[in-house]
Amino acid sequence: MTSDAVRRIEVKELGPEDIELIRQIDRSEYIDTLYTVKDGRLHANSVEIDVPQWDAEGHGEHSSARRITEFRPVVDGGAVLLGAFIDDLLAGIAIVDPSFEGTTAWFAFLHVSRAYRRRGVASALWAAGEEVANNAEATSMYVSATSSGSAVGFYISRGCQLADPPHPALLAKEPEDIHLICPVT
Ligand SMILES: CC(C)(COP(=O)(O)OP(=O)(O)OC[C@H]1O[C@@H](n2cnc3c(N)ncnc32)[C@H](O)[C@@H]1OP(=O)(O)O)[C@@H](O)C(=O)NCCC(=O)NCCS
């Protein structure tokens, strides 16, 4: 769908069964900043957190199997699964529901494997997600973002702002997340 010849990032629309590729993502990350929202503003808090890879075994809270179970119904319900590849190797995955609510799309999932970060992979997935949203005539994208410096930093770099008010159901599902709304350009 989208390719970046310079960085050789290729984004493809995948089939619903490819949700299993989530198992290949290395989500591990050292987090030094977590954001909170106070009085309608973002506040950065210093932390030292080593996030391990998802558990490859079992179906626990931090397993890749749990992520697949959580997002399979979203994809089966019409959301688009996008994979970013560098030299034919999976670098990142995103899920975009272009018809979430009215003219608002939902960027439901975004993970770039640790080895591929800061190379424009998430940006390429975002651009492809915007294309999907645009094709469905969505004018904004909702994101319930992990509160880490990397996730919030990425979405702010895409022009996202605090959602006011946050989406009630998504806020109830992820109350610790930073809820953002972004223009679809
Ligand atoms: C957040 C994440 C998806 C970003 O992916 P990425 O491919 O590294 O992002 P890009 O290279 O496209 O970065 C684009 C811009 O986002 C911002 N950004 C990316 N990582 C950042 C970080 N660690 N801290 C601050 N800003 C960051 C920067 O403005 C960056 O531009 P620059 O590299 O020119 O400075 C990736 O770090 C990740 O998968 N993290 C773990 C999972 C996660 O938090 N997912 C989001 C869940 S909602």
The ligand as an SDF file (V2000), in Angstrom:
LIG
                    3D

 48 50  0  0  0  0  0  0  0  0999 V2000
    5.6470    4.3660   20.0490 C   0  0  0  0  0  0  0  0  0  0  0  0
    6.2360    3.5850   18.8730 C   0  0  0  0  0  0  0  0  0  0  0  0
    5.1020    2.8940   18.1310 C   0  0  0  0  0  0  0  0  0  0  0  0
    6.9700    4.5660   17.9430 C   0  0  0  0  0  0  0  0  0  0  0  0
    7.4390    3.8070   16.8140 O   0  0  0  0  0  0  0  0  0  0  0  0
    8.6950    4.2650   15.9010 P   0  0  0  0  0  0  0  0  0  0  0  0
    8.6600    3.4610   14.6670 O   0  0  0  0  0  0  0  0  0  0  0  0
    9.9280    4.2370   16.7210 O   0  0  0  0  0  0  0  0  0  0  0  0
    8.2910    5.7860   15.5890 O   0  0  0  0  0  0  0  0  0  0  0  0
    8.8910    6.7010   14.4030 P   0  0  0  0  0  0  0  0  0  0  0  0
   10.3060    6.2880   14.1170 O   0  0  0  0  0  0  0  0  0  0  0  0
    7.9380    6.6960   13.2700 O   0  0  0  0  0  0  0  0  0  0  0  0
    8.9060    8.1220   15.1260 O   0  0  0  0  0  0  0  0  0  0  0  0
    8.2590    9.2680   14.6050 C   0  0  0  0  0  0  0  0  0  0  0  0
    8.3410   10.3770   15.6380 C   0  0  0  0  0  0  0  0  0  0  0  0
    7.6330    9.9910   16.8410 O   0  0  0  0  0  0  0  0  0  0  0  0
    8.2900   10.5750   17.9880 C   0  0  0  0  0  0  0  0  0  0  0  0
    8.8500    9.5150   18.8190 N   0  0  0  0  0  0  0  0  0  0  0  0
    9.0950    8.2220   18.4890 C   0  0  0  0  0  0  0  0  0  0  0  0
    9.6590    7.5640   19.5320 N   0  0  0  0  0  0  0  0  0  0  0  0
    9.7830    8.4620   20.5300 C   0  0  0  0  0  0  0  0  0  0  0  0
   10.3180    8.3990   21.8530 C   0  0  0  0  0  0  0  0  0  0  0  0
   10.8800    7.2640   22.3310 N   0  0  0  0  0  0  0  0  0  0  0  0
   10.2680    9.5000   22.6320 N   0  0  0  0  0  0  0  0  0  0  0  0
    9.7490   10.6620   22.1510 C   0  0  0  0  0  0  0  0  0  0  0  0
    9.2350   10.7890   20.8900 N   0  0  0  0  0  0  0  0  0  0  0  0
    9.2580    9.7080   20.0980 C   0  0  0  0  0  0  0  0  0  0  0  0
    9.4360   11.4360   17.4310 C   0  0  0  0  0  0  0  0  0  0  0  0
    8.9350   12.7310   17.1690 O   0  0  0  0  0  0  0  0  0  0  0  0
    9.7320   10.6900   16.1120 C   0  0  0  0  0  0  0  0  0  0  0  0
   10.4060   11.4910   15.1440 O   0  0  0  0  0  0  0  0  0  0  0  0
   12.0290   11.5360   15.1670 P   0  0  0  0  0  0  0  0  0  0  0  0
   12.5200   10.1290   15.2450 O   0  0  0  0  0  0  0  0  0  0  0  0
   12.3420   12.2210   13.8640 O   0  0  0  0  0  0  0  0  0  0  0  0
   12.4030   12.3340   16.3920 O   0  0  0  0  0  0  0  0  0  0  0  0
    7.2770    2.5310   19.3920 C   0  0  0  0  0  0  0  0  0  0  0  0
    8.1950    3.1730   20.2690 O   0  0  0  0  0  0  0  0  0  0  0  0
    6.6460    1.3410   20.1150 C   0  0  0  0  0  0  0  0  0  0  0  0
    6.1850    0.3860   19.4910 O   0  0  0  0  0  0  0  0  0  0  0  0
    6.6360    1.3800   21.4570 N   0  0  0  0  0  0  0  0  0  0  0  0
    6.1140    0.2700   22.2640 C   0  0  0  0  0  0  0  0  0  0  0  0
    4.6400    0.0370   22.0610 C   0  0  0  0  0  0  0  0  0  0  0  0
    3.7970    1.2770   22.1950 C   0  0  0  0  0  0  0  0  0  0  0  0
    3.9810    2.0990   23.0940 O   0  0  0  0  0  0  0  0  0  0  0  0
    2.8340    1.3970   21.2770 N   0  0  0  0  0  0  0  0  0  0  0  0
    1.8750    2.4460   21.2930 C   0  0  0  0  0  0  0  0  0  0  0  0
    0.7070    1.9310   22.0460 C   0  0  0  0  0  0  0  0  0  0  0  0
   -0.6220    3.0830   22.0050 S   0  0  0  0  0  0  0  0  0  0  0  0
  1  2  1  0
  2  3  1  0
  2  4  1  0
  2 36  1  0
  4  5  1  0
  5  6  1  0
  6  7  2  0
  6  8  1  0
  6  9  1  0
  9 10  1  0
 10 11  2  0
 10 12  1  0
 10 13  1  0
 13 14  1  0
 14 15  1  0
 15 16  1  0
 15 30  1  0
 16 17  1  0
 17 18  1  0
 17 28  1  0
 18 19  1  0
 18 27  1  0
 19 20  2  0
 20 21  1  0
 21 22  1  0
 21 27  2  0
 22 23  1  0
 22 24  2  0
 24 25  1  0
 25 26  2  0
 26 27  1  0
 28 29  1  0
 28 30  1  0
 30 31  1  0
 31 32  1  0
 32 33  2  0
 32 34  1  0
 32 35  1  0
 36 37  1  0
 36 38  1  0
 38 39  2  0
 38 40  1  0
 40 41  1  0
 41 42  1  0
 42 43  1  0
 43 44  2  0
 43 45  1  0
 45 46  1  0
 46 47  1  0
 47 48  1  0
M  END
$$$$
